[in-house]
């Protein structure tokens, strides 16, 4: 779900850039969308690392290796 949200945010950013090129948007809106995209990517990486940490802890407690 997070990956799809990131893809949608990238579409919004590209659309905002196109609107800026036509003079219909501002640099502030582009920066806002880009900032949101960066935050979403950071959140995705935190989710992945949390999953991997939980998986490693599970294997450790089970006494096995991956």
GUZA-959721 format. One line per 5 residues: number of its first residue (from 0); their letters; for each residue x, z, y of N, C-alpha, C. Coordinates in steps of 0.1 Angstrom, whole numbers, plus 5000, padded with zeros to 4 digits. Each point is the difference from the previous one (the first is absolute). Last residue first. Layout:
REM GUZA-959721
NUM) a) X:Z:Y:X:Z:Y:X:Z:Y | ... $
***
This chain:
REM GUZA-959721
65) xxxxx) 5185:5089:4821:4992:4987:5002:5005:4990:4991 | 5006:5051:4986:5005:4991:5010:4991:4988:5000 | 4989:5054:4985:5004:4987:4996:5006:4992:5012 | 4978:5045:4998:5013:5000:4993:5004:4987:4995 | 4962:5017:5027:4997:4996:4987:5013:5000:4991 $
60) xxxxx) 5002:5008:5047:4993:5011:4993:4996:4997:4986 | 5020:4967:5025:5009:5011:5000:4994:5011:4992 | 4974:4962:5010:5010:4998:4989:5009:5011:4998 | 4970:5004:5036:4993:4999:4988:5009:4998:4988 | 5018:4996:5043:4997:5014:4997:4993:5001:4987 $
55) xxxxx) 5007:4958:5017:5012:5005:4996:4999:5015:4996 | 4963:4979:5018:5002:4994:4987:5013:5006:4995 | 4988:5011:5044:4991:5006:4990:5003:4995:4986 | 5024:4979:5034:5004:5014:4999:4991:5008:4990 | 4988:4956:5012:5013:5000:4991:5005:5014:4998 $
50) xxxxx) 4963:4995:5029:4996:4996:4986:5012:5001:4991 | 5008:5006:5046:4992:5011:4994:4996:4998:4986 | 5020:4964:5024:5010:5010:4997:4993:5013:4994 | 4972:4966:5015:5008:4995:4988:5010:5011:4996 | 4975:5008:5039:4991:5000:4988:5008:4996:4988 $
45) xxxxx) 5021:4996:5041:4998:5014:4997:4992:5002:4987 | 5004:4957:5018:5013:5004:4994:4999:5015:4996 | 4964:4982:5024:5001:4994:4986:5012:5005:4993 | 4995:5012:5045:4990:5008:4991:5001:4994:4986 | 5024:4977:5033:5007:5013:4997:4991:5008:4991 $
40) xxxxx) 4982:4961:5015:5011:4997:4991:5007:5013:4996 | 4967:5002:5033:4994:4997:4987:5010:4998:4990 | 5014:5005:5045:4995:5013:4994:4994:4998:4986 | 5013:4961:5023:5012:5008:4996:4996:5013:4994 | 4966:4974:5019:5005:4994:4988:5012:5007:4995 $
35) xxxxx) 4982:5013:5041:4991:5004:4989:5005:4994:4987 | 5023:4987:5038:5003:5014:4998:4991:5005:4988 | 4993:4957:5016:5012:5001:4993:5004:5014:4996 | 4962:4993:5027:4998:4995:4987:5012:5000:4991 | 5004:5012:5045:4991:5010:4994:4998:4995:4985 $
30) xxxxx) 5023:4971:5029:5008:5012:4996:4992:5010:4993 | 4977:4963:5017:5009:4996:4989:5009:5011:4995 | 4972:5008:5037:4992:4999:4988:5009:4995:4988 | 5020:5002:5043:4996:5014:4995:4993:4999:4987 | 5010:4961:5024:5011:5004:4992:4998:5014:4994 $
25) xxxxx) 4958:4969:5011:5011:5006:5007:5011:5004:4991 | 4959:4959:5001:5004:5013:4995:5011:5005:5009 | 4982:4955:5003:4988:5008:4998:5003:5015:4996 | 5029:4959:5006:4997:5007:5013:4988:5009:4999 | 5023:4972:4966:4989:4993:5007:4997:5007:5013 $
20) xxxxx) 5031:5019:4970:5005:4987:5004:4991:4991:5008 | 4986:5042:4982:5009:5002:5011:5006:4986:5005 | 4972:5001:4962:4992:5002:5012:5010:5002:5012 | 5020:4997:4958:4995:4987:5004:4991:5001:5013 | 5017:5040:4982:5011:4992:5005:4995:4986:5005 $
15) xxxxx) 4970:5028:4977:5002:5005:5014:5011:4992:5006 | 4992:4991:4956:4989:4995:5008:5001:5004:5014 | 5031:5016:4968:5002:4986:5002:4989:4994:5010 | 4995:5045:4986:5011:4999:5009:5003:4985:5003 | 4966:5010:4969:4996:5004:5014:5012:4998:5010 $
10) xxxxx) 5009:4993:4954:4992:4989:5006:4995:5003:5014 | 5024:5033:4977:5009:4989:5004:4992:4988:5005 | 4976:5037:4983:5006:5003:5013:5010:4989:5005 | 4981:4996:4957:4989:4998:5010:5006:5003:5014 | 5027:5009:4963:4998:4985:5002:4990:4997:5011 $
5) xxxxx) 5006:5045:4988:5012:4995:5007:4999:4985:5002 | 4967:5021:4974:4999:5004:5014:5011:4995:5009 | 5002:4993:4953:4990:4991:5006:4998:5004:5015 | 5028:5028:4975:5006:4987:5001:4990:4990:5007 | 4985:5043:4989:5009:5000:5011:5006:4987:5003 $
0) x) 4973:5005:4962:4992:5000:5012:5009:5000:5013 $
***
